Amino acid sequence: MSRPTISDALAARRVLAGQLPPTPMWNYPALDATTGATVLVKHENVQPTGAFKVRGGLNLLAGLDAEARRAGIVGYSTGNHAQSLAFAARQHGTRCTIVMPVNPNPCKAAAVRALGAELIEAGADMGEAAERARLVAEERGARLVSAADEPALVAGVATAYLEIFEQAPDLDAVVVPVGGGSGAAAACLVAQALAPRCEVIAVQSAASPAAHDSWRAGRLLTRPNATRAEGLATGCGFALTQGLMTGGLADFLLVDDDRISEAQWVLMRDAHTLAEGAGAAGLAALLAHPERFSGRRVAVVCTGANASERELRAQLGLAAAA
Ligand SMILES: *Cc1c(COP(=O)(O)O)cnc(C)c1O
């Protein structure tokens, strides 16, 4: 598997131009007061699918030849990767099948179906869903799309970081929530080329620390996977993204799930923006480690907005739906 380069990121930008406008990045004085840092929120939560991953899906589909497009794609995902592939497949007129572990977030499952993809609920966790996806792809001669080991996904996601360093060339740090690591790997790739003095800091939930532990150990590890934040829920490290994060990340922080919920609330209160748990993890790192960011100019990537109805009702103090 070849590593994507900055040229691949620039090529992806040409592919995405006209399909996705750049997302805004705003500073909120109230959020600065809460964190003690100058915070720039990169709003990937306003993407049409509600998460940054759509950049990767569109770039991957654009790179398939006619035969591969006819054969279709198969993905496995807790949600946002699935929506990205379904959205991109619809744009390109390609058949898309998604395998989700049983009992998925209903809003994400409904969104995937609404985008015209076939949804198969199978497996107790992502590992089992991935195995089923592999079998389905084999049966149908379709292209199996990995959750992270895909150069075209990383190159597509890298377009968010091209935007960030253009929107704010003078950042001290960019904080990136991590699951499989495509976002953080893309951040490393672009920062090395465009903003070598900017620290790329990854953050994961302490309840699902596989990427963190793999990065610290310098080898791919499997770990318990119990976070509530679906976008961060992965049980193993991935070779491609870990390779890019090695030497690229300045640090990798862990936050607990309650801190992530608090950060979701702070984003609502101070920035009037909706984040799902994973989307708030970057801010959670600033809340958990204020000394590390105090007085610095920090971009926080708000990676996604797709909170479940249960999460939203809890945040608003409403009773659960019947
Ligand atoms: C997938 C996802 C992440 C983690 O991204 P990776 O590229 O898998 O590390 C973070 N936030 C949200 C909202 C996501 O959907």
The ligand as a Gaussian input file, in Angstrom:
#p B3LYP/6-31G(d) Opt

LIG

0 1
 C      -14.349000       8.671000      11.832000
 C      -14.479000       9.806000      12.745000
 C      -13.401000      10.221000      13.547000
 C      -12.092000       9.503000      13.550000
 O      -11.470000       9.599000      12.297000
 P      -10.389000       8.565000      11.792000
 O       -9.976000       9.091000      10.505000
 O      -11.057000       7.220000      11.721000
 O       -9.320000       8.538000      12.830000
 C      -13.576000      11.328000      14.341000
 N      -14.751000      11.980000      14.380000
 C      -15.802000      11.610000      13.638000
 C      -17.060000      12.395000      13.748000
 C      -15.709000      10.517000      12.788000
 O      -16.756000      10.157000      12.057000

